[in-house]
Each structure stands twice: as C-alpha cells, then as structure tokens.
Amino acid sequence: MASENAAALRVVHVIDDDEGLRESLAFLLRSAELEVRSFDSAKAFLDVLPDAALGCVITDVRMPDMSGIELLRRLKELKIGVPVIVITGHGDIALAVEAMKIGAADFFEKPFDDDLLVASVRAALRQRADQTKRGAERADIEHRISTLSPREKDVLAGLIEGRANKQIAFELGISPRTVEIYRANLMSKMQAGSLSDLVRMALLVQMPTSN
C-alpha cells in the first residue's frame, strides 16, 4: 500500500482542451520518467476526485466550461492541496498572477522552456510528497498525545514553554520528583529522544501551551 501511495505522488495530471498540447506535454513528462494522466477538461479531472488528489496538476488557464482559475477555486473549496502549475497564452499574465494569488504553485507562458517546466513539476511533486509525509507524522503525533494523561499533558505544556521541573511542580502543586516521573512517562509515550524532539513534535501539531 505504501508503494502504491508513493507511486501516486509522482503522477502528473495534465488538463487542457487542446489535444495536441496534451499529447506534447504527456510526451515531455514521460520522457522525464513521470507518470501522466490526461484530461480534456477541468470537469473531467474533478469527476475522478478524490482518487486523483495526489501528485500535481498542469492546467491551461483558458478552457471552455471551467477555466484554470475556476479549477483552482474549486480545489480550494474542496480543501484539496494538490500543487497546480498553470499554462497561459500570450497576454494572459494577469490571469497567471490571479492564479498565483489563489494558490497556483507556478505558471508558464507559451511557448515555455521544457526543462524549466519539468523542473517545476519535480519541485511541485516534492512539495506534495512533503505535505503527505508531514500529514502522516502529524496524525501519529496527535495519536501519541491522546495517550497522555491530563497531568502528563500539563507537564508537557510546561516543558514546551521552557519551564524547569521545579517551576512546573510549583505551578501544578506537586513535587519536583513527581514532575520527573510524569516527564519520563510522557517522553516514553511520545517516543521522544530528547527535549528538543518533544518540543518539535508539540509545535508540529500546534499543541496549546499553558497560561
């Protein structure tokens, strides 16, 4: 299953109503050893979601029925964080800038440099892979935090604010030795190798601190 997910992260979804451009882009990307799936419209791509919500997207900004701009807005509404690279025609720079403001990862004006486009696609795929990895890590850390007792969470909140054991003990009304025990327990449950590792995990999930 993991290998299937990793393969899906390398898929490039090409969306353009121009069959010639679709075939040209597909040839270029496959020559760069990337998997390609082509769609003749933004609607056709949306119809296969969420299965296609991996990898990255290359879309023309001007298409009938649904433009690249409208596609970006729709993906944002659906909360699908797939990187989108926009292809624009001559004189469409204003649309390209609008696309970037909505969330496009990059844009290229026709005719574009093949090597630069492939480099942009690889960067977008790395971005997507990193997002997926961070999401899995965040879910794992949240699960570990859920196993902590209320008092262990109180000690963790103090630790990520940089407080010493004695200060945490005073604020919680317990002994420093008890804080040490809670600290050892939560380090074990969180699978943290050091205090810095523990703080990094807490910051990744944006765990609230104590007042």
C-alpha positions as CSV (number, residue, x, y, z in Angstrom):
1,M,0.0,0.0,0.0
2,A,2.8,2.4,0.9
3,S,4.5,1.8,-2.5
4,E,1.2,2.5,-4.3
5,N,0.9,5.8,-2.4
6,A,4.4,6.7,-3.3
7,A,3.8,6.0,-6.9
8,A,0.6,8.1,-6.9
9,L,2.6,11.0,-5.6
10,R,4.6,11.0,-8.8
11,V,1.5,11.3,-11.1
12,V,1.1,14.5,-13.2
13,H,-2.4,15.3,-14.2
14,V,-2.4,17.3,-17.5
15,I,-5.6,19.3,-18.1
16,D,-6.1,21.0,-21.5
17,D,-8.8,21.1,-24.1
18,D,-6.1,21.2,-26.8
19,E,-5.4,17.6,-27.7
20,G,-2.1,18.5,-29.4
21,L,-0.8,20.3,-26.3
22,R,-1.9,17.4,-24.0
23,E,0.0,14.9,-26.1
24,S,3.1,17.1,-26.3
25,L,3.1,17.6,-22.5
26,A,2.5,13.9,-21.9
27,F,5.4,13.0,-24.1
28,L,7.7,15.5,-22.4
29,L,6.8,14.3,-18.9
30,R,7.0,10.6,-19.7
31,S,10.4,11.3,-21.3
32,A,11.4,12.6,-17.8
33,E,10.1,9.3,-16.3
34,L,7.0,10.8,-14.8
35,E,3.6,9.1,-14.9
36,V,1.0,11.2,-16.7
37,R,-2.8,11.2,-16.8
38,S,-4.6,13.5,-19.3
39,F,-8.0,15.2,-19.1
40,D,-9.7,17.3,-21.8
41,S,-11.5,19.5,-19.3
42,A,-11.3,20.5,-15.7
43,K,-14.7,18.9,-15.1
44,A,-13.3,15.5,-16.3
45,F,-10.5,15.8,-13.7
46,L,-12.9,16.8,-10.9
47,D,-15.0,13.8,-11.8
48,V,-12.3,11.4,-10.8
49,L,-11.6,13.1,-7.4
50,P,-10.6,12.2,-4.7
51,D,-8.7,9.4,-6.4
52,A,-6.7,11.9,-8.4
53,A,-5.9,14.1,-5.4
54,L,-2.3,13.2,-5.5
55,G,0.8,14.2,-7.4
56,C,0.4,17.6,-9.2
57,V,-1.7,19.3,-11.9
58,I,-0.7,21.1,-15.0
59,T,-3.7,23.1,-16.4
60,D,-4.3,25.6,-19.1
61,V,-5.7,28.8,-17.8
62,R,-8.2,29.3,-20.6
63,M,-10.6,26.4,-21.2
64,P,-14.3,26.2,-22.1
65,D,-16.9,25.3,-19.4
66,M,-14.3,25.7,-16.5
67,S,-11.2,27.7,-16.7
68,G,-7.9,27.0,-14.8
69,I,-8.8,29.8,-12.4
70,E,-12.2,28.3,-11.6
71,L,-10.5,24.9,-11.2
72,L,-8.1,26.4,-8.6
73,R,-11.1,27.9,-6.7
74,R,-12.9,24.6,-6.8
75,L,-9.9,22.7,-5.5
76,K,-9.6,25.3,-2.7
77,E,-13.3,24.9,-1.8
78,L,-12.8,21.1,-1.7
79,K,-9.7,21.6,0.5
80,I,-7.6,19.5,-1.9
81,G,-4.0,20.6,-1.5
82,V,-2.6,19.3,-4.9
83,P,0.0,21.7,-6.4
84,V,-1.2,23.3,-9.6
85,I,1.0,24.6,-12.4
86,V,-0.8,27.0,-14.8
87,I,-0.1,27.3,-18.5
88,T,-1.0,30.6,-20.1
89,G,-1.2,32.0,-23.6
90,H,0.4,35.3,-24.7
91,G,-1.2,38.2,-22.9
92,D,-2.6,36.2,-20.0
93,I,-0.1,37.2,-17.4
94,A,-2.8,39.0,-15.4
95,L,-4.7,35.7,-15.2
96,A,-1.5,33.9,-14.2
97,V,-0.9,36.4,-11.4
98,E,-4.5,35.9,-10.3
99,A,-3.9,32.1,-10.3
100,M,-0.8,32.5,-8.1
101,K,-2.9,34.6,-5.6
102,I,-5.4,31.8,-5.4
103,G,-2.7,29.2,-4.8
104,A,-1.1,28.1,-8.0
105,A,2.4,26.7,-7.4
106,D,3.8,28.2,-10.7
107,F,2.9,29.5,-14.1
108,F,4.4,29.3,-17.6
109,E,3.7,31.4,-20.6
110,K,3.5,29.6,-24.0
111,P,5.9,28.8,-25.6
112,F,7.6,27.5,-22.4
113,D,11.0,26.0,-21.8
114,D,10.7,22.3,-21.5
115,D,13.5,21.9,-18.9
116,L,12.1,24.6,-16.7
117,L,8.6,23.1,-16.8
118,V,9.9,19.7,-15.9
119,A,12.0,21.2,-13.0
120,S,8.8,23.0,-11.8
121,V,6.9,19.7,-11.9
122,R,9.5,17.9,-9.9
123,A,9.5,20.7,-7.3
124,A,5.7,20.5,-7.1
125,L,5.9,16.7,-6.6
126,R,8.4,17.1,-3.8
127,Q,6.1,19.7,-2.2
128,R,3.2,17.3,-2.4
129,A,5.3,14.4,-1.0
130,D,6.5,16.6,1.9
131,Q,2.9,17.6,2.7
132,T,1.8,14.0,2.7
133,K,4.7,13.0,5.0
134,R,4.0,15.9,7.4
135,G,0.3,14.9,7.5
136,A,1.1,11.3,8.4
137,E,3.6,12.5,11.0
138,R,1.2,15.0,12.5
139,A,-1.5,12.3,12.8
140,D,0.9,9.9,14.5
141,I,2.0,12.6,17.0
142,E,-1.7,13.6,17.7
143,H,-2.3,9.9,18.5
144,R,0.6,9.8,20.9
145,I,-0.6,13.0,22.6
146,S,-4.1,11.4,23.0
147,T,-2.5,8.6,25.1
148,L,-1.1,11.1,27.7
149,S,-2.9,11.6,31.0
150,P,-4.3,15.1,31.8
151,R,-1.4,15.6,34.2
152,E,1.2,14.5,31.7
153,K,-0.3,17.0,29.2
154,D,0.1,19.7,31.9
155,V,3.8,18.8,32.3
156,L,4.3,18.7,28.5
157,A,2.7,22.2,28.2
158,G,5.2,23.5,30.8
159,L,8.1,21.8,29.1
160,I,7.4,23.3,25.7
161,E,7.3,26.7,27.3
162,G,10.8,26.2,28.6
163,R,10.0,25.9,32.2
164,A,12.2,23.9,34.7
165,N,10.9,21.0,36.6
166,K,10.8,22.9,39.8
167,Q,8.7,25.7,38.3
168,I,6.3,23.2,36.7
169,A,6.0,21.5,40.1
170,F,5.2,24.8,41.9
171,E,2.5,25.7,39.3
172,L,0.9,22.3,39.4
173,G,1.2,21.9,43.2
174,I,3.2,18.7,43.0
175,S,6.7,17.7,43.9
176,P,9.7,18.1,41.5
177,R,10.2,14.3,41.8
178,T,6.6,13.7,40.6
179,V,7.2,16.0,37.7
180,E,10.3,14.0,36.8
181,I,8.1,10.8,36.8
182,Y,5.5,12.4,34.6
183,R,8.2,13.8,32.3
184,A,9.8,10.3,31.9
185,N,6.4,8.8,31.2
186,L,5.4,11.3,28.5
187,M,8.9,11.1,26.9
188,S,8.3,7.4,26.6
189,K,4.8,7.7,25.3
190,M,5.7,10.4,22.8
191,Q,8.8,8.3,21.7
192,A,10.9,11.5,22.1
193,G,14.6,11.0,22.2
194,S,15.3,14.5,23.7
195,L,13.5,17.6,25.0
196,S,14.1,19.3,21.6
197,D,12.5,16.3,19.8
198,L,9.5,16.7,22.2
199,V,9.2,20.4,21.5
200,R,9.4,19.9,17.8
201,M,6.5,17.4,17.9
202,A,4.4,19.6,20.0
203,L,5.0,22.6,17.7
204,L,4.2,20.4,14.6
205,V,0.7,19.7,15.9
206,Q,0.4,23.3,17.4
207,M,-0.3,22.0,20.8
208,P,-1.7,24.8,23.0
209,T,0.6,25.9,25.8
210,S,-0.4,26.6,29.4
211,N,-1.1,30.2,30.6
